[in-house]
Amino acid sequence: MNSTTLAPRAGAVPEPLVDIASISSRLFWLVRNSMSGAAAGLHLPTTVFTRFGDAVAARDAIDETPPLLDHPQGLCRLHDDVIVDGVGPGRVNWIHPSGDVRVELARHPGSAEFYPVAAIRRAVAPRPRFEHEVVPVGLREANLVVERLHRRLGKVQGHKFAVGLRRVADQELDGVAVCARPVARHLDDGLTAEVRRVAVDPSVTNGCTKLLGAVAKAASAMGYRRLVTYTAEGEGGASLYAAGWDPIGRSAGGHWGSVRRPREAGSDEGRKVVWVKVLRGGFHERACRWT
C-alpha cells in the first residue's frame, strides 16, 4: 500500500483477498467448536490448508467418529474397490458421516488419500476367467460330442476341420463346432465353408460364440472368404449375432429324396434361416454374391 496516496502498488495482491482454502479451514474449525459448546474459548488454527486432503486429515486426527459401513449417498461400501478418476484404482478404508471418503491407492499400498466424492466411482467386478480352451478335434471325437449335446441333429458324415471347447481342469470336451463343404452345390466354390454343427453344454457361458469365433479365425487362416450356416426358423441366433454373422434370407426348403433316389424325411429338412459371415472382401462383394 502506498502510504502517500493510499492506493495499492501496481502488481501487488490486495490485502483483503484471502486464500479460499484458508477461509474454508477457519470456517470448519469455527463451526466445529461452536457445535461442541466451546464457542467461548474459540481457538483458530494457525495452519493454512491449501489442500482438501490436509484439512480432512487434520479433522481426522481429533475426530473419533467411527467410520460408516455404507456411504450416505450409496456411492460405495467400506473396503469396496473403487476407481478415482484421473488417479487410478484403490480401496475405500474410511467413510465419514459427512460423506468424505478416504481411498488407499492400489499403486501406493498403505496410502490414505482423500478425494472428492464426485471423482470416485465403483469399480467393475473382474470377469471370471474362462475355464475352457479352444482345441482342434477329429471328426470321430466331434461326432461323439454332437450326439451327446446337440438338441436336434446327429453326427456329420464329413468335414474340413473341427474345433472343441475343452475344460482346463479335467480335459473333457464341453462343446464342438464342425466345419465342412457347403451342402448346396451353388455355394461350393472352394472358398466357402459351412458350419454344419455347433453343440455346447448349456452350462458353458458364451460357449457357442467362442466356438464360432474360433471357426472364423481358422477358416480365414486357411484361405476361405466366407462362412455359411443355417438355423431353424424358431431359433433366435443370439450367438451368431454376437459372433458377427448376418442373416441374409431363408432357404427354399424341400425334401432331399427323389423318385430315382428315395430318402426318408429327416428332422433337419424344411425352410431355414441362412447366415453368412464374410471373412475377406467388403460389403459390396457380399451383397453381389449372396443376394
NORHU-V47456 format. One line per field, one symbol per residue. phi: phi as a letter, one per 20 degrees, with the letter a starting at -180 (. if undefined). psi: psi as a letter, one per 40 degrees, with the letter a starting at -180 (. if undefined). burial: b if it has 16 or more other ideal C-beta (glycine too) atoms within 10 Angstrom, else e. A space follows every 10 residues. Layout:
phi: ???
psi: ???
burial: ???
This chain:
phi: .ffedldfff neegfffdff ffffffffff fffffendff dfcefefded cfffffffff fdedfffeec fgemfadfmf ecdegndpfa cfcacegfof cdceffecgn fbeecgffed cfffffffff eccecfceff fffffffedf fcddfdfbbe abccddfffc meedrbcddb ffffffeedn dccdeebccc fffeflffff ffffffffff feofdbccbc cffeeemfff gfenecfdqc ffmodffbff cfcffdfeeo fceedcceec oeffffffed d
psi: hhedefiiih eihidehihd dddddddddd dddddeefdd fhhhiehhhe iddddddddd dehehiiidi ideediihei hihhhedaia hhehhideei hhhhideghe igihiideeh ihihhhiihh eiihiiiidd dddddddddi ddiaiidiid iiiihhhdde fiheiihhha ihdhdeegee ehihhdihhi hdehhfdddd dddddddddd deeidiiiii iideidfddd ddefihheai idaahdiidd ghiihieeii iihhiihhdi iaddddddde .
burial: eeeeeeeeee eeeeeeeeee eeeebeebbe eebeeeeeee eeeeeeeebe eeeebbebbb eeeeeeebee beeebbeeeb bbbbeeeeeb bbebbbeeeb bbbbbeeeee eebbbeeeeb eebeeeeeee ebebeebebe ebbebbeebb eeeebbeebb bbbbbbeeee eebbbbbbbb bbeeeebeee ebbbbbbbbb beebeebbbb bbbbbbebbe eeebbbbbbb beeeeeeebb eebebeeeee eeeeeeeeee eeeeeeeeee ebbbbbbbbe eeeeebeebb e
